[in-house]
Each structure stands twice: as C-alpha cells, then as structure tokens.
Amino acid sequence: MMLNVKDLHVRYGSVEAIKGVSLEISEGEIIAVIGNNGAGKTTTMATIMGLITASTGEILFSNGDAQVDIRKMPAHKVANMGISMVPEGRQILSKLTVRENLEIGGYLRKDKDGIFADIARLYLLFPVLKEREKQRGGTLSGGEQQMLAIARSLMSNPRLLLMDEPSWGLAPLIVERLFEVIREINDDKTTIMLNEQNAGKALEVSHRGYVLATGRIVLEGTSKSLIKNDTVIKAYLGG
C-alpha cells in the first residue's frame, strides 16, 4: 500500500470539515475522489500534502519497506518523501516564463542533468509548453496553464501525484486532452489521486473511486461499479 489514510479528522476552529475519512492508494493506481463543492475533497488532499494539519488520524506513506506517518510533516518534507500536488486553480508563477516555472518545480533536486532531461521529456508530453517556453506563465491560456501546473509538479519526480480539480474552468476539448495526459502520466508509473467534480471523466480514467459528502466517505468501489451506481448516476452524472 503506497498511501493509507486512517480515520482522518480535520477542524477549522469549531467546525469539523473532515469526519473520519479513510482511504487507500496502491502503487500504480489512479484513485478518483468525487463530490460536490464543500464535500471536503480539497481539505483531504491538502491535509495529505501537509498544508493543513489533521486533528486526529493517520496518513501512512510507504518509504521503502516501512510506512511513515506523515500527518504532522510540513509540506516540504512531504514533497521530499515523493508526493507532489497540482493545486486547484493552477497557481503557476505568472511573471516567470514557462521554463522558469518548470525549473522551480525541480528545486529540491540536485541532479542538473536529470532536470534538463526531464524538462525535455515534459516538452514531449506537452508540446505547447515547448512552443511557449520563453513566454510568461500569465500569458498562457487556461488549458496551457493547467498543463504547466501539471508539468511543474512532475518535475520533482513524484511517486504519488495529487491533482485537485484539474479540469476546472477548461473547455471540453481541453478536458479531453487533459484526461488523456492523466492516463499517460499513470502509464509512466506515477500513482495518482484525482479530486474531480467531473465525476464521469474521473471514473472513466481511474481504477477505483471514493464519493465524499459533507466530510465523510459515503461510497467506495471500483470505478466501473461506481459509474453504474444509481446514487452516483443521480447525484453526479446527471442521470
């Protein structure tokens, strides 16, 4: 098991936002977490990344033969463990060029040759970024910025990639390409946790899924089973 979240609770003051969430991710999987706005998807992911500290629970991440509880680790140490996050809203550095954004994505690395090789590899995955290499990030389209945000996160060579609402605000044709890219990243041996309001696309691309509502997991199973589930169809697939 690569990641094992056990009975996670997160509070904002007196409000309990996450109420005992438990989920597992095995190496090589794509896991979809679906749910409406306010369900707790982003809070759960940010807590795994170390951006929010949980009140109670465990976040166990495999480190060789052992599992390490990363619940109280700061985000930079979580990143050092091999977890990277594509945040909601992209959050690229708009005044820096595409190339500079990518170089910052690899700031924890000390292998300069590897950094150059990975930038070249990512330009093959995202040809538009090669074309825009010297442009400032803020001049890119929404879809191009999302591709840059993903590429920047991949620069740390993560074992686990967390993606928070990657299709948010994108045109349908760009969304199609985005989910093709997610498959390609997974085919390249990167495990992915995917938060998505676009439940149909998320379940198409993933192996298993969890449905989150008001801070609790209310359904889980294979993506093939969830996409046929009446509750999921009615609540999230427009059935």
CORUR-V626900 format. One record per residue. N is the residue number from 1. SS is DSSP state (helix for helix, strand for strand, loop for the rest). NEAR is the number of other C-alpha atoms within 10 Angstrom. D_FIRST is the distance of its C-alpha to the first C-alpha in Angstrom with 2 decimals. Layout:
n = [N/N]
ss = [SS/SS]
near = [NEAR/NEAR]
d_first = [D_FIRST/D_FIRST]
//
This chain:
n = [1/2/3/4/5/6/7/8/9/10/11/12/13/14/15/16/17/18/19/20/21/22/23/24/25/26/27/28/29/30/31/32/33/34/35/36/37/38/39/40/41/42/43/44/45/46/47/48/49/50/51/52/53/54/55/56/57/58/59/60/61/62/63/64/65/66/67/68/69/70/71/72/73/74/75/76/77/78/79/80/81/82/83/84/85/86/87/88/89/90/91/92/93/94/95/96/97/98/99/100/101/102/103/104/105/106/107/108/109/110/111/112/113/114/115/116/117/118/119/120/121/122/123/124/125/126/127/128/129/130/131/132/133/134/135/136/137/138/139/140/141/142/143/144/145/146/147/148/149/150/151/152/153/154/155/156/157/158/159/160/161/162/163/164/165/166/167/168/169/170/171/172/173/174/175/176/177/178/179/180/181/182/183/184/185/186/187/188/189/190/191/192/193/194/195/196/197/198/199/200/201/202/203/204/205/206/207/208/209/210/211/212/213/214/215/216/217/218/219/220/221/222/223/224/225/226/227/228/229/230/231/232/233/234/235/236/237/238/239]
ss = [loop/loop/strand/strand/strand/strand/strand/strand/strand/strand/strand/strand/loop/loop/strand/strand/strand/strand/strand/strand/strand/strand/strand/strand/strand/loop/loop/loop/loop/strand/strand/strand/strand/strand/loop/loop/loop/loop/loop/loop/helix/helix/helix/helix/helix/helix/helix/helix/helix/loop/loop/loop/loop/loop/loop/strand/strand/strand/strand/strand/strand/strand/strand/loop/loop/strand/strand/strand/strand/loop/loop/loop/loop/loop/helix/helix/helix/helix/helix/helix/helix/loop/strand/strand/strand/strand/loop/loop/loop/loop/loop/loop/loop/loop/loop/loop/strand/helix/helix/helix/helix/helix/helix/helix/helix/loop/loop/loop/loop/loop/loop/helix/helix/helix/helix/helix/helix/helix/helix/helix/helix/helix/helix/helix/helix/loop/helix/helix/helix/helix/helix/loop/loop/loop/loop/strand/helix/helix/helix/loop/loop/helix/helix/helix/helix/helix/helix/helix/helix/helix/helix/helix/helix/helix/loop/loop/loop/loop/loop/strand/strand/strand/strand/strand/loop/loop/loop/loop/loop/loop/loop/helix/helix/helix/helix/helix/helix/helix/helix/helix/helix/helix/helix/helix/helix/helix/helix/loop/loop/loop/strand/strand/strand/strand/strand/strand/loop/loop/helix/helix/helix/helix/helix/helix/helix/loop/loop/strand/strand/strand/strand/strand/strand/loop/loop/strand/strand/strand/strand/strand/strand/strand/helix/helix/helix/helix/loop/loop/loop/helix/helix/helix/helix/helix/helix/helix/loop/loop/loop]
near = [11/18/19/19/20/16/16/23/22/23/16/11/7/6/8/14/20/26/17/17/19/17/17/15/19/15/15/17/19/27/26/28/29/28/25/17/12/13/19/24/27/19/20/23/21/19/23/28/24/20/16/20/18/22/15/15/17/20/25/20/24/18/11/8/6/9/15/16/16/20/23/18/17/15/19/14/14/19/20/13/17/16/24/27/23/24/20/16/16/20/13/21/17/15/13/16/20/29/20/17/23/28/19/16/21/22/11/12/15/9/10/11/8/13/20/15/12/20/21/14/13/21/16/12/16/17/14/14/24/17/11/16/17/13/18/17/25/16/14/18/11/18/21/20/22/26/25/27/27/29/24/26/24/25/24/23/19/20/18/28/23/25/25/23/22/27/25/17/13/16/11/10/9/17/18/13/13/19/18/12/16/21/16/13/17/18/12/10/14/20/23/28/20/26/26/24/22/18/24/18/17/26/25/14/18/23/16/22/27/24/21/22/18/17/22/21/21/12/15/16/14/15/22/14/13/21/21/11/13/12/13/20/15/10/12/18/16/9/9]
d_first = [0.00/3.79/5.72/6.76/10.53/12.65/16.34/17.20/20.97/22.94/26.74/29.42/32.29/33.06/31.03/27.53/25.78/22.26/22.48/19.40/16.78/13.35/10.75/7.15/6.28/4.67/6.60/10.17/10.41/13.17/12.88/16.38/17.54/21.19/24.01/27.45/28.61/28.09/25.18/22.99/20.82/22.01/21.91/18.26/17.43/19.98/18.57/15.10/17.26/19.36/22.47/22.78/22.16/20.87/23.22/20.72/17.08/13.93/11.78/9.05/8.04/6.96/10.45/10.98/10.38/10.27/8.75/11.69/13.11/14.55/16.45/19.79/19.40/21.92/21.02/22.21/19.94/16.88/18.21/18.58/14.89/14.39/14.42/17.55/19.21/21.96/23.91/25.93/29.45/28.54/30.10/31.23/33.96/36.93/39.55/37.70/37.72/34.89/34.71/34.71/31.88/29.75/30.84/29.88/26.37/26.10/27.83/25.21/25.58/28.32/28.50/31.36/31.54/27.87/28.53/31.56/29.77/26.96/29.65/31.40/28.28/27.71/31.41/30.91/28.14/30.33/33.94/35.45/34.07/35.96/39.04/38.67/37.66/40.59/40.65/39.66/36.51/38.60/40.72/37.94/37.55/34.76/32.87/33.43/32.25/28.96/28.51/29.39/26.90/24.07/25.47/25.85/22.19/21.26/23.67/21.23/19.04/15.88/12.42/11.83/15.08/16.06/19.16/21.45/24.11/24.71/27.40/29.37/33.06/32.93/35.35/34.22/34.66/32.57/29.81/29.83/29.48/26.75/24.48/25.41/24.30/20.89/20.48/21.84/19.49/16.47/18.37/18.61/14.88/14.10/11.28/13.29/13.57/17.13/19.53/22.59/25.81/26.53/24.55/25.97/24.95/21.45/20.87/22.59/20.32/16.87/14.77/14.07/15.79/16.54/20.17/21.05/24.59/26.31/23.22/21.51/19.12/21.74/20.17/16.90/16.37/16.45/18.54/21.20/21.66/21.80/24.32/26.56/26.19/29.63/28.51/26.47/29.43/31.94/30.19/28.45/29.80/33.48/34.18]
//
